[in-house]
Amino acid sequence: MFYRNIFSELLHRMKNRPQRMQVLIGPRQTGKSTLARQLRDSLNLPTHMASADAVGTAHSSWIQQNWETARSLAKGSQGGALLILDEIQKIPQWSEHVKKLWDEETELTQPLRVLLLGSSPLLMNKGLTESLAGRFEIIPVTHWSFSEMQNAFQYSLEQYIVFGGYPGAAEFITDNDRWSRYILDSLVETTISRDIFLMSRIDKPALFRQLFELGCQHSGHILSYQKMLGQLQDAGNSTTLAGYLKLLEGAGLVCGLQKFGSDVVRKKASSPKLQVFNNALLTAWSVRSPADWKQDTEVWGQLVESAVGAHLVNQARLIRAEIFYWNDGSKEVDFVIPFRDKIIAIEVKSGRRSRKISGLTEFLKFNPRAKPLLVGTGGMPLEEFFTRSIDQLF
């Protein structure tokens, strides 16, 4: 069964638009390789699939070798062949080599259908835009939604809020210690050590790890860079933290939402609101049992708001929208989304007694055309919200 909602779009493109390469970009453990195998089975074409993740520091000749293997398969097939290259951003100058080989395909009688997979959006986008303009289409792959986890693993709403949307970890949720180790060791450590540290210059790796942990544990909180520096042990500065936070965002782990406003300079200078892309990144650090999370109304409120934020930042990647927050003194709006000349202001309610004051009324004074939306207690039920895309909220 195909639990990822994007599979039908991928299959349609590969069947009807073989003149362009298709590119799946998204974090680790979100189903890219599974989607590729499902595509292989559905197209019923001779297929060659290889991953640069399995060969260490691969040389650029790796692309040429695998491409020629797929071409040999295409010669014996009336419909051509399918080439799938995973973690391709790990090959030096990968986009230049792919461009040369792809352009050669136009002269062949049996051109390949090519699917590229990558877990580093920053590095993938750079190569795509610099070398492969007009030759590809991107399908963003986000963390799994509530609907997908519910359909595949029968997750309840509470389970999704606590355990997030990592399909590979679903079998461990009855063993909290094992589940936490899987998230932190198999997912987080792999992403940081193999996708970020090996592919980007990190002068202060200890500070980077501390920032990541801080971002996870304070998901849903607004923290100034100076306050972050006060909680981190390694020396650094706000510019370093902002750069590291951008790398974490590119890896689909943690981002810093900017304050909504018309002044671009003030937006960039504002204190970020930390937000995980998957609630598992927030809860895996804790020794709490699933039942303990809901007993503490303040903690449960943070989890609910973080889950709402995670849903929004993942959905935003699908349509290239931006998510902001807004505050004025003690008054706050949890999330603000400008989209297609419209604005929606979201407040999350979970039944907790929060110290922050609703800022919806104040926000609407400055933005009278904005649509207010209450999510949770007294508003749109969480079950309904988690099934909505951003454009369906307007």
C-alpha beads as a LAMMPS data file, in Angstrom:
LAMMPS data file: protein, C-alpha beads

394 atoms
393 bonds

1 atom types
1 bond types

-500.0 500.0 xlo xhi
-500.0 500.0 ylo yhi
-500.0 500.0 zlo zhi

Masses

1 110.0

Atoms # bond

1 1 1 0.000 0.000 0.000
2 1 1 1.114 3.564 -0.718
3 1 1 0.756 5.578 2.469
4 1 1 2.559 8.681 1.267
5 1 1 0.129 11.119 -0.329
6 1 1 2.722 12.237 -2.874
7 1 1 3.200 8.846 -4.523
8 1 1 0.464 9.330 -7.121
9 1 1 2.027 12.639 -8.189
10 1 1 5.457 11.029 -8.534
11 1 1 4.063 8.129 -10.577
12 1 1 2.119 10.514 -12.850
13 1 1 5.192 12.620 -13.548
14 1 1 7.443 9.673 -14.316
15 1 1 4.868 8.171 -16.677
16 1 1 3.930 11.347 -18.519
17 1 1 6.967 13.654 -18.260
18 1 1 10.046 11.476 -18.771
19 1 1 11.766 14.387 -20.562
20 1 1 12.613 15.846 -17.145
21 1 1 14.379 14.310 -14.183
22 1 1 12.294 14.020 -11.026
23 1 1 13.921 14.963 -7.730
24 1 1 12.750 13.912 -4.267
25 1 1 14.201 16.111 -1.507
26 1 1 13.468 15.625 2.166
27 1 1 14.833 14.619 5.576
28 1 1 16.071 11.141 6.389
29 1 1 13.537 8.465 7.296
30 1 1 10.607 10.151 5.548
31 1 1 10.144 7.433 2.924
32 1 1 12.116 8.627 -0.118
33 1 1 13.747 5.248 -0.749
34 1 1 10.454 3.447 -0.184
35 1 1 8.745 5.773 -2.670
36 1 1 11.500 4.993 -5.174
37 1 1 11.034 1.244 -4.769
38 1 1 7.272 1.598 -5.087
39 1 1 7.787 3.621 -8.265
40 1 1 10.061 0.891 -9.622
41 1 1 7.431 -1.763 -8.973
42 1 1 4.624 0.324 -10.484
43 1 1 6.440 1.356 -13.684
44 1 1 7.529 -2.221 -14.378
45 1 1 10.673 -1.088 -16.193
46 1 1 14.217 -2.422 -15.897
47 1 1 15.619 -0.440 -12.973
48 1 1 19.026 0.312 -11.567
49 1 1 19.060 1.808 -8.072
50 1 1 22.172 2.925 -6.183
51 1 1 22.937 5.030 -3.115
52 1 1 25.989 7.223 -2.547
53 1 1 25.298 6.854 1.167
54 1 1 26.602 3.301 1.047
55 1 1 29.970 4.001 -0.560
56 1 1 31.478 6.588 1.786
57 1 1 33.403 9.345 0.029
58 1 1 32.339 8.422 -3.468
59 1 1 34.171 9.800 -6.514
60 1 1 32.387 11.544 -9.349
61 1 1 32.969 8.453 -11.531
62 1 1 30.330 6.747 -9.371
63 1 1 27.597 8.629 -11.256
64 1 1 29.035 7.679 -14.656
65 1 1 29.316 4.011 -13.709
66 1 1 25.736 3.744 -12.474
67 1 1 24.403 5.740 -15.407
68 1 1 26.081 3.374 -17.882
69 1 1 24.647 0.386 -16.026
70 1 1 21.144 1.801 -16.478
71 1 1 21.802 2.549 -20.156
72 1 1 22.735 -1.076 -20.755
73 1 1 19.380 -2.097 -19.241
74 1 1 17.549 0.341 -21.518
75 1 1 19.027 -1.177 -24.679
76 1 1 17.181 -4.424 -24.079
77 1 1 13.829 -2.851 -23.232
78 1 1 11.198 -1.292 -25.472
79 1 1 10.161 1.169 -22.763
80 1 1 13.652 2.186 -21.741
81 1 1 14.849 1.934 -18.164
82 1 1 14.652 3.709 -14.814
83 1 1 17.719 5.048 -12.986
84 1 1 17.421 5.926 -9.290
85 1 1 20.337 7.654 -7.549
86 1 1 19.989 8.191 -3.791
87 1 1 21.922 10.707 -1.609
88 1 1 23.449 12.091 -4.773
89 1 1 24.452 15.382 -3.112
90 1 1 27.360 13.513 -1.493
91 1 1 29.174 13.216 -4.827
92 1 1 31.555 16.117 -5.564
93 1 1 30.218 18.365 -8.374
94 1 1 27.310 15.971 -8.796
95 1 1 25.089 18.370 -10.724
96 1 1 27.710 19.055 -13.405
97 1 1 28.153 15.345 -14.095
98 1 1 24.406 14.718 -14.113
99 1 1 23.889 17.622 -16.551
100 1 1 26.403 16.175 -19.016
101 1 1 24.916 12.686 -18.856
102 1 1 21.307 13.886 -18.994
103 1 1 21.977 16.031 -22.078
104 1 1 23.405 12.962 -23.783
105 1 1 20.079 11.183 -23.246
106 1 1 18.339 13.352 -25.862
107 1 1 20.425 11.685 -28.583
108 1 1 19.597 8.133 -27.510
109 1 1 16.731 6.057 -28.920
110 1 1 15.903 4.708 -25.464
111 1 1 16.464 7.614 -23.048
112 1 1 16.443 6.896 -19.337
113 1 1 13.861 7.994 -16.836
114 1 1 15.852 9.416 -13.937
115 1 1 14.880 9.865 -10.296
116 1 1 17.286 11.658 -7.935
117 1 1 16.954 11.516 -4.137
118 1 1 18.599 13.780 -1.586
119 1 1 18.352 14.460 2.140
120 1 1 20.091 17.847 2.117
121 1 1 17.836 20.524 0.595
122 1 1 20.502 23.236 0.833
123 1 1 23.085 21.259 -1.145
124 1 1 20.529 19.787 -3.556
125 1 1 18.938 23.136 -4.396
126 1 1 22.322 24.725 -5.050
127 1 1 23.273 22.057 -7.570
128 1 1 19.870 22.039 -9.224
129 1 1 19.623 25.778 -9.746
130 1 1 23.231 26.276 -10.845
131 1 1 23.614 23.422 -13.326
132 1 1 20.307 21.739 -14.087
133 1 1 17.933 24.589 -14.891
134 1 1 14.998 23.400 -17.000
135 1 1 15.962 19.753 -16.674
136 1 1 14.204 18.717 -13.464
137 1 1 11.091 18.922 -11.312
138 1 1 11.180 18.788 -7.510
139 1 1 8.768 16.904 -5.274
140 1 1 9.364 17.922 -1.635
141 1 1 9.165 15.025 0.828
142 1 1 8.151 16.145 4.317
143 1 1 7.819 14.372 7.654
144 1 1 4.781 12.116 7.823
145 1 1 1.453 13.761 8.563
146 1 1 -1.113 12.651 11.124
147 1 1 -3.283 11.154 8.366
148 1 1 -0.398 9.131 6.975
149 1 1 0.655 7.827 10.402
150 1 1 -2.963 7.033 11.228
151 1 1 -3.525 5.144 7.973
152 1 1 -0.250 3.230 8.122
153 1 1 0.108 2.558 11.862
154 1 1 -3.320 3.369 13.357
155 1 1 -1.871 6.258 15.404
156 1 1 -4.303 8.042 17.692
157 1 1 -4.204 11.828 17.932
158 1 1 -2.399 11.627 21.283
159 1 1 0.170 9.184 19.897
160 1 1 0.902 11.491 16.971
161 1 1 1.358 14.482 19.274
162 1 1 3.768 12.549 21.525
163 1 1 5.614 10.346 19.012
164 1 1 5.482 12.526 15.905
165 1 1 5.731 11.260 12.342
166 1 1 8.714 8.937 11.930
167 1 1 7.423 5.715 10.306
168 1 1 10.536 3.695 11.151
169 1 1 10.029 4.346 14.862
170 1 1 6.354 3.341 14.954
171 1 1 7.048 -0.267 15.964
172 1 1 8.875 0.886 19.112
173 1 1 6.278 3.187 20.705
174 1 1 5.308 0.588 23.312
175 1 1 8.917 0.600 24.565
176 1 1 9.721 4.216 25.362
177 1 1 13.450 3.681 25.997
178 1 1 13.943 1.793 22.751
179 1 1 11.896 4.363 20.842
180 1 1 13.991 7.246 22.225
181 1 1 17.256 5.498 21.386
182 1 1 16.081 4.863 17.845
183 1 1 15.165 8.538 17.319
184 1 1 18.363 9.942 18.838
185 1 1 20.871 7.329 17.647
186 1 1 19.548 6.084 14.310
187 1 1 17.872 9.243 13.019
188 1 1 19.295 12.329 14.698
189 1 1 22.931 11.228 14.985
190 1 1 22.974 9.947 11.412
191 1 1 21.603 13.213 10.082
192 1 1 24.011 15.381 12.065
193 1 1 27.185 13.345 11.596
194 1 1 26.664 12.140 8.009
195 1 1 24.516 14.829 6.376
196 1 1 25.561 18.021 8.130
197 1 1 29.070 17.610 9.552
198 1 1 30.440 15.846 6.476
199 1 1 28.807 18.202 3.983
200 1 1 29.118 21.589 5.708
201 1 1 31.824 23.472 7.546
202 1 1 31.054 23.385 11.270
203 1 1 33.765 25.150 13.293
204 1 1 32.108 24.431 16.639
205 1 1 30.498 20.973 16.485
206 1 1 29.839 20.882 20.248
207 1 1 28.001 24.209 20.045
208 1 1 26.026 22.930 17.049
209 1 1 24.850 19.882 18.992
210 1 1 23.957 22.003 22.024
211 1 1 21.925 24.357 19.838
212 1 1 20.079 21.442 18.278
213 1 1 19.166 20.008 21.666
214 1 1 18.096 23.457 22.910
215 1 1 15.950 23.957 19.817
216 1 1 14.226 20.609 20.318
217 1 1 13.498 21.047 24.013
218 1 1 12.248 24.638 23.568
219 1 1 10.099 24.021 20.506
220 1 1 7.273 26.570 20.563
221 1 1 9.255 29.086 22.631
222 1 1 10.604 32.460 21.549
223 1 1 14.274 32.762 22.554
224 1 1 16.637 35.602 21.750
225 1 1 20.081 34.643 20.504
226 1 1 21.579 36.259 23.585
227 1 1 19.414 34.077 25.810
228 1 1 20.450 31.021 23.821
229 1 1 24.112 31.931 24.248
230 1 1 23.525 32.185 27.976
231 1 1 22.283 28.578 28.038
232 1 1 25.000 27.130 25.801
233 1 1 28.391 26.133 27.169
234 1 1 30.624 26.605 24.144
235 1 1 31.635 30.133 23.130
236 1 1 29.897 31.545 20.077
237 1 1 27.967 34.520 18.772
238 1 1 24.522 35.221 17.388
239 1 1 25.731 35.075 13.778
240 1 1 27.128 31.590 14.348
241 1 1 23.880 30.440 15.981
242 1 1 21.771 31.871 13.163
243 1 1 23.905 30.050 10.600
244 1 1 23.706 26.760 12.482
245 1 1 19.944 27.136 12.858
246 1 1 19.693 27.566 9.086
247 1 1 21.575 24.291 8.582
248 1 1 19.239 22.522 11.004
249 1 1 16.284 23.910 9.077
250 1 1 17.747 22.676 5.794
251 1 1 18.047 19.190 7.271
252 1 1 14.387 19.226 8.319
253 1 1 15.146 19.134 12.048
254 1 1 14.628 22.524 13.724
255 1 1 13.917 26.010 12.420
256 1 1 13.614 29.492 13.875
257 1 1 10.419 31.292 12.868
258 1 1 10.772 35.032 12.379
259 1 1 8.431 37.684 13.735
260 1 1 5.770 38.821 11.280
261 1 1 6.001 42.426 10.154
262 1 1 6.480 44.659 7.147
263 1 1 10.045 45.702 8.053
264 1 1 12.450 43.148 6.567
265 1 1 15.362 44.318 8.717
266 1 1 13.338 43.953 11.913
267 1 1 12.171 40.513 10.824
268 1 1 15.738 39.276 10.517
269 1 1 16.764 40.905 13.792
270 1 1 13.844 39.471 15.761
271 1 1 14.199 36.699 18.306
272 1 1 13.392 33.367 16.629
273 1 1 10.565 31.126 17.721
274 1 1 12.090 27.649 17.821
275 1 1 10.151 24.934 16.039
276 1 1 10.867 21.252 15.389
277 1 1 9.752 19.650 12.141
278 1 1 8.711 16.496 13.969
279 1 1 7.459 16.253 17.560
280 1 1 9.568 13.138 18.110
281 1 1 12.555 15.499 18.220
282 1 1 10.989 17.244 21.222
283 1 1 9.894 14.215 23.219
284 1 1 12.794 11.803 22.564
285 1 1 15.043 13.674 25.018
286 1 1 12.687 13.129 27.945
287 1 1 12.301 10.185 30.315
288 1 1 8.568 10.869 30.597
289 1 1 6.203 8.075 29.696
290 1 1 3.458 8.866 27.154
291 1 1 0.893 9.070 29.969
292 1 1 3.019 11.585 31.875
293 1 1 2.985 14.089 29.032
294 1 1 -0.753 14.650 29.224
295 1 1 -0.949 14.835 33.015
296 1 1 1.022 18.106 33.058
297 1 1 -1.232 20.646 31.317
298 1 1 1.615 23.115 30.705
299 1 1 3.839 20.474 29.120
300 1 1 0.951 19.052 27.103
301 1 1 0.168 22.553 25.870
302 1 1 3.725 22.909 24.572
303 1 1 3.440 19.562 22.800
304 1 1 0.161 20.496 21.139
305 1 1 1.475 23.873 19.961
306 1 1 4.679 22.248 18.720
307 1 1 2.686 19.618 16.807
308 1 1 0.603 22.346 15.172
309 1 1 3.767 24.239 14.258
310 1 1 5.402 21.099 12.872
311 1 1 2.376 20.473 10.667
312 1 1 2.534 24.040 9.354
313 1 1 6.273 24.155 8.599
314 1 1 6.067 20.839 6.755
315 1 1 3.036 21.926 4.771
316 1 1 4.765 25.218 3.979
317 1 1 7.563 23.347 2.204
318 1 1 5.056 21.847 -0.206
319 1 1 3.778 25.227 -1.404
320 1 1 6.778 27.470 -0.610
321 1 1 4.927 29.442 2.019
322 1 1 6.499 31.059 5.086
323 1 1 5.407 30.665 8.690
324 1 1 5.840 33.506 11.194
325 1 1 4.812 34.368 14.739
326 1 1 3.766 37.756 16.123
327 1 1 3.975 39.410 19.502
328 1 1 3.589 42.832 21.064
329 1 1 4.761 42.849 24.649
330 1 1 3.011 39.974 26.394
331 1 1 0.436 39.536 23.617
332 1 1 1.221 36.826 21.116
333 1 1 -0.137 35.134 18.017
334 1 1 1.238 31.598 17.730
335 1 1 1.496 31.442 13.936
336 1 1 0.970 33.911 11.096
337 1 1 0.856 32.761 7.475
338 1 1 0.806 35.199 4.554
339 1 1 -0.225 33.344 1.402
340 1 1 -1.508 34.573 -1.967
341 1 1 -2.289 38.106 -0.754
342 1 1 -4.116 36.719 2.281
343 1 1 -3.091 36.370 5.919
344 1 1 -4.195 33.889 8.527
345 1 1 -3.440 34.285 12.243
346 1 1 -3.539 31.073 14.287
347 1 1 -3.904 30.684 18.024
348 1 1 -3.524 27.221 19.547
349 1 1 -5.630 26.241 22.564
350 1 1 -5.028 23.070 24.551
351 1 1 -6.853 23.748 27.812
352 1 1 -3.707 24.796 29.683
353 1 1 -3.407 27.956 31.720
354 1 1 -0.845 29.795 29.663
355 1 1 1.080 32.828 30.845
356 1 1 0.979 34.366 27.395
357 1 1 -1.971 36.553 26.431
358 1 1 -3.882 36.057 23.199
359 1 1 -2.824 38.662 20.688
360 1 1 -5.406 37.929 17.993
361 1 1 -7.506 41.015 18.771
362 1 1 -4.454 43.284 18.811
363 1 1 -3.035 41.699 15.652
364 1 1 -6.308 42.267 13.778
365 1 1 -6.128 45.978 14.612
366 1 1 -2.970 46.212 12.524
367 1 1 -4.073 43.614 9.969
368 1 1 -7.882 43.953 9.621
369 1 1 -7.988 41.759 6.507
370 1 1 -6.381 38.820 8.302
371 1 1 -8.438 35.726 9.082
372 1 1 -8.256 34.615 12.741
373 1 1 -8.268 30.883 13.410
374 1 1 -8.514 29.166 16.779
375 1 1 -7.149 25.603 16.768
376 1 1 -7.878 23.148 19.576
377 1 1 -10.147 23.756 22.568
378 1 1 -13.106 25.916 21.495
379 1 1 -11.990 26.083 17.865
380 1 1 -11.145 23.817 14.960
381 1 1 -10.577 20.307 16.383
382 1 1 -6.981 19.141 16.193
383 1 1 -8.033 16.011 14.287
384 1 1 -9.481 18.236 11.559
385 1 1 -6.607 20.709 11.544
386 1 1 -3.992 18.000 11.005
387 1 1 -5.798 16.856 7.849
388 1 1 -5.814 20.344 6.307
389 1 1 -3.239 21.783 3.940
390 1 1 -2.355 25.461 4.373
391 1 1 -4.444 26.639 1.417
392 1 1 -7.447 24.792 2.872
393 1 1 -7.210 26.904 6.053
394 1 1 -8.005 30.150 4.244

Bonds

1 1 1 2
2 1 2 3
3 1 3 4
4 1 4 5
5 1 5 6
6 1 6 7
7 1 7 8
8 1 8 9
9 1 9 10
10 1 10 11
11 1 11 12
12 1 12 13
13 1 13 14
14 1 14 15
15 1 15 16
16 1 16 17
17 1 17 18
18 1 18 19
19 1 19 20
20 1 20 21
21 1 21 22
22 1 22 23
23 1 23 24
24 1 24 25
25 1 25 26
26 1 26 27
27 1 27 28
28 1 28 29
29 1 29 30
30 1 30 31
31 1 31 32
32 1 32 33
33 1 33 34
34 1 34 35
35 1 35 36
36 1 36 37
37 1 37 38
38 1 38 39
39 1 39 40
40 1 40 41
41 1 41 42
42 1 42 43
43 1 43 44
44 1 44 45
45 1 45 46
46 1 46 47
47 1 47 48
48 1 48 49
49 1 49 50
50 1 50 51
51 1 51 52
52 1 52 53
53 1 53 54
54 1 54 55
55 1 55 56
56 1 56 57
57 1 57 58
58 1 58 59
59 1 59 60
60 1 60 61
61 1 61 62
62 1 62 63
63 1 63 64
64 1 64 65
65 1 65 66
66 1 66 67
67 1 67 68
68 1 68 69
69 1 69 70
70 1 70 71
71 1 71 72
72 1 72 73
73 1 73 74
74 1 74 75
75 1 75 76
76 1 76 77
77 1 77 78
78 1 78 79
79 1 79 80
80 1 80 81
81 1 81 82
82 1 82 83
83 1 83 84
84 1 84 85
85 1 85 86
86 1 86 87
87 1 87 88
88 1 88 89
89 1 89 90
90 1 90 91
91 1 91 92
92 1 92 93
93 1 93 94
94 1 94 95
95 1 95 96
96 1 96 97
97 1 97 98
98 1 98 99
99 1 99 100
100 1 100 101
101 1 101 102
102 1 102 103
103 1 103 104
104 1 104 105
105 1 105 106
106 1 106 107
107 1 107 108
108 1 108 109
109 1 109 110
110 1 110 111
111 1 111 112
112 1 112 113
113 1 113 114
114 1 114 115
115 1 115 116
116 1 116 117
117 1 117 118
118 1 118 119
119 1 119 120
120 1 120 121
121 1 121 122
122 1 122 123
123 1 123 124
124 1 124 125
125 1 125 126
126 1 126 127
127 1 127 128
128 1 128 129
129 1 129 130
130 1 130 131
131 1 131 132
132 1 132 133
133 1 133 134
134 1 134 135
135 1 135 136
136 1 136 137
137 1 137 138
138 1 138 139
139 1 139 140
140 1 140 141
141 1 141 142
142 1 142 143
143 1 143 144
144 1 144 145
145 1 145 146
146 1 146 147
147 1 147 148
148 1 148 149
149 1 149 150
150 1 150 151
151 1 151 152
152 1 152 153
153 1 153 154
154 1 154 155
155 1 155 156
156 1 156 157
157 1 157 158
158 1 158 159
159 1 159 160
160 1 160 161
161 1 161 162
162 1 162 163
163 1 163 164
164 1 164 165
165 1 165 166
166 1 166 167
167 1 167 168
168 1 168 169
169 1 169 170
170 1 170 171
171 1 171 172
172 1 172 173
173 1 173 174
174 1 174 175
175 1 175 176
176 1 176 177
177 1 177 178
178 1 178 179
179 1 179 180
180 1 180 181
181 1 181 182
182 1 182 183
183 1 183 184
184 1 184 185
185 1 185 186
186 1 186 187
187 1 187 188
188 1 188 189
189 1 189 190
190 1 190 191
191 1 191 192
192 1 192 193
193 1 193 194
194 1 194 195
195 1 195 196
196 1 196 197
197 1 197 198
198 1 198 199
199 1 199 200
200 1 200 201
201 1 201 202
202 1 202 203
203 1 203 204
204 1 204 205
205 1 205 206
206 1 206 207
207 1 207 208
208 1 208 209
209 1 209 210
210 1 210 211
211 1 211 212
212 1 212 213
213 1 213 214
214 1 214 215
215 1 215 216
216 1 216 217
217 1 217 218
218 1 218 219
219 1 219 220
220 1 220 221
221 1 221 222
222 1 222 223
223 1 223 224
224 1 224 225
225 1 225 226
226 1 226 227
227 1 227 228
228 1 228 229
229 1 229 230
230 1 230 231
231 1 231 232
232 1 232 233
233 1 233 234
234 1 234 235
235 1 235 236
236 1 236 237
237 1 237 238
238 1 238 239
239 1 239 240
240 1 240 241
241 1 241 242
242 1 242 243
243 1 243 244
244 1 244 245
245 1 245 246
246 1 246 247
247 1 247 248
248 1 248 249
249 1 249 250
250 1 250 251
251 1 251 252
252 1 252 253
253 1 253 254
254 1 254 255
255 1 255 256
256 1 256 257
257 1 257 258
258 1 258 259
259 1 259 260
260 1 260 261
261 1 261 262
262 1 262 263
263 1 263 264
264 1 264 265
265 1 265 266
266 1 266 267
267 1 267 268
268 1 268 269
269 1 269 270
270 1 270 271
271 1 271 272
272 1 272 273
273 1 273 274
274 1 274 275
275 1 275 276
276 1 276 277
277 1 277 278
278 1 278 279
279 1 279 280
280 1 280 281
281 1 281 282
282 1 282 283
283 1 283 284
284 1 284 285
285 1 285 286
286 1 286 287
287 1 287 288
288 1 288 289
289 1 289 290
290 1 290 291
291 1 291 292
292 1 292 293
293 1 293 294
294 1 294 295
295 1 295 296
296 1 296 297
297 1 297 298
298 1 298 299
299 1 299 300
300 1 300 301
301 1 301 302
302 1 302 303
303 1 303 304
304 1 304 305
305 1 305 306
306 1 306 307
307 1 307 308
308 1 308 309
309 1 309 310
310 1 310 311
311 1 311 312
312 1 312 313
313 1 313 314
314 1 314 315
315 1 315 316
316 1 316 317
317 1 317 318
318 1 318 319
319 1 319 320
320 1 320 321
321 1 321 322
322 1 322 323
323 1 323 324
324 1 324 325
325 1 325 326
326 1 326 327
327 1 327 328
328 1 328 329
329 1 329 330
330 1 330 331
331 1 331 332
332 1 332 333
333 1 333 334
334 1 334 335
335 1 335 336
336 1 336 337
337 1 337 338
338 1 338 339
339 1 339 340
340 1 340 341
341 1 341 342
342 1 342 343
343 1 343 344
344 1 344 345
345 1 345 346
346 1 346 347
347 1 347 348
348 1 348 349
349 1 349 350
350 1 350 351
351 1 351 352
352 1 352 353
353 1 353 354
354 1 354 355
355 1 355 356
356 1 356 357
357 1 357 358
358 1 358 359
359 1 359 360
360 1 360 361
361 1 361 362
362 1 362 363
363 1 363 364
364 1 364 365
365 1 365 366
366 1 366 367
367 1 367 368
368 1 368 369
369 1 369 370
370 1 370 371
371 1 371 372
372 1 372 373
373 1 373 374
374 1 374 375
375 1 375 376
376 1 376 377
377 1 377 378
378 1 378 379
379 1 379 380
380 1 380 381
381 1 381 382
382 1 382 383
383 1 383 384
384 1 384 385
385 1 385 386
386 1 386 387
387 1 387 388
388 1 388 389
389 1 389 390
390 1 390 391
391 1 391 392
392 1 392 393
393 1 393 394
